[in-house]
Amino acid sequence: MSNLKEPSFRESVDLMFNRAVALMDLSPGLEEKIRVCNATYTVRFGVRLRGAIHTFTGYRSVHSEHMEPVKGGIRYSLGVNQDEVEALAALMTYKCALVEAPFGGSKGGLCIDPRQYEEHELELITRRFAYELAKRDLIHPSQNVPAPDMGTGEREMAWIADQYARMNTTDINARACVTGKPLNAGGIAGRVEATGRGVQYALQEFFRHPEDMAKAGLSGKLDGKTVIVQGLGNVGYHAAKFLSEEDGCKVIAVIERDGAIHDENGIDIEELRNWISRHDGVSGYPTGRYVKEGSKVLEEKCDILIPAALEGVINLSNAANVKAKLIIEAANGPITAGGDEILRKKGIVIIPDMYANAGGVTVSYFEWVKNLSHIRFGRMQRRQEESRHQLVVDELEKLSESLGKTWTLDPKFKEKYLKGAGELELVRSGLDDTMRTAYQSMREVWHERDDVTDLRTAAYLVSIAKVAASYRAKGL
Ligand code: NAD
């Protein structure tokens, strides 16, 4: 079977890294220093549940400490292993460098299927895992700051933050030990939607460049483009929701664990999400066609394919059959190195994971800054901004009065103009700016260098150059 030749996730990341550094002028020593994972801590701990002791295995891997704290999510999944955690930690290093979030790369994971446990059991397990990591400074506001990933969310982050605070009662910055917390526990507006929102901003930016669209055989606007999404979890749900509700995209298929729903007329994302949460899957959904072998739908015709579930889903066995024009990697590592090569040869444009899903870490960065500054974004300026705008509106209305009211301000304009930016608006603005700037840095390399023919290599070149500069400046 062709799948046998498939490299592991970490080897895939290394292969992609190697392809990029071959085009750079780095000393072999520095190249190796950047590639390798600095440390991976494995912990096995017991928790008493249902009258017996259960042993769990968890990891926290630190890829690069050229900047500290290091940052990266904590994943709860039965598939978690050292190789995967190290690959994800490496991607975090490159991702943070690309979007200029001042962190090194890290990642953590616990081998567990969270759906098999009650909430109070998950709390016990999470607190114990957090304790094991915190006592080794693998959770720490200035050393290592986790965030949500597959299988974890606000709830787990709140438990982790509280566990750290209990262990460090005099640390005034304790809340900055983890991001992705609920708003009432030191979180930031817009963090839950951030990764999906970032995918939307990335696509909006891509569609601002006709030459880039042309490379994918696309033209026009996002409006009306057909989309297939794999995984309607945090990232996939928000991306699909915003693209369909705000940009006019038509989501024609959603692939989940138990199969896919295909509907050429477009799927109502909110309705399907509600169905999934009530029925634990897509099967039985009343509209569209149900496809039992969901992964086959990755091969259906569409303009934009959004793998937003797990790694390695487009690989040597199916890449040749993929018909999408553009793939945006909302998940981490959804395309293997072998799959990537096949897709590139077919002329399919890939917006790479390290850029495409960087919205999460970007807003995590804002949350960390908010926690350290102990003040909500916009609190000082908002009303002042509104009163300055009011002055302009009052002056214009006086003018209109003096001209016999021959014209008036549109009430909708007035409402929008007078509203000062709150935290959510500021977070979205900062995220949009980050996604645009990072895209431009990648596309510059993509278009200017003859030896760079894809966005992934361009992304690696930009980020490795930044990490290398940082190591050089430190004197290693
Ligand atoms: P999640 O747990 O919220 O959602 C994952 C979804 O994928 C779920 O709906 C699940 O049912 C579905 N799924 C699982 N296995 C599947 C399969 N075999 N086929 C189809 N669907 C399947 O996770 P998430 O936070 O949305 O993360 C998804 C991906 O995005 C991961 O690769 C993660 O590393 C990456 N990511 C997440 C964030 C974040 O902020 N949450 C940030 C950056 C990257």
Boltz pocket constraint, residues with backbone or C-beta under 6 A from the ligand:
constraints:
  - pocket:
      binder: B
      contacts: [[A, 148], [A, 149], [A, 150], [A, 151], [A, 152], [A, 191], [A, 192], [A, 195], [A, 230], [A, 231], [A, 232], [A, 233], [A, 234], [A, 235], [A, 236], [A, 255], [A, 256], [A, 257], [A, 294], [A, 308], [A, 309], [A, 310], [A, 311], [A, 330], [A, 331], [A, 332], [A, 333], [A, 357], [A, 358], [A, 360], [A, 361]]
      max_distance: 6.0
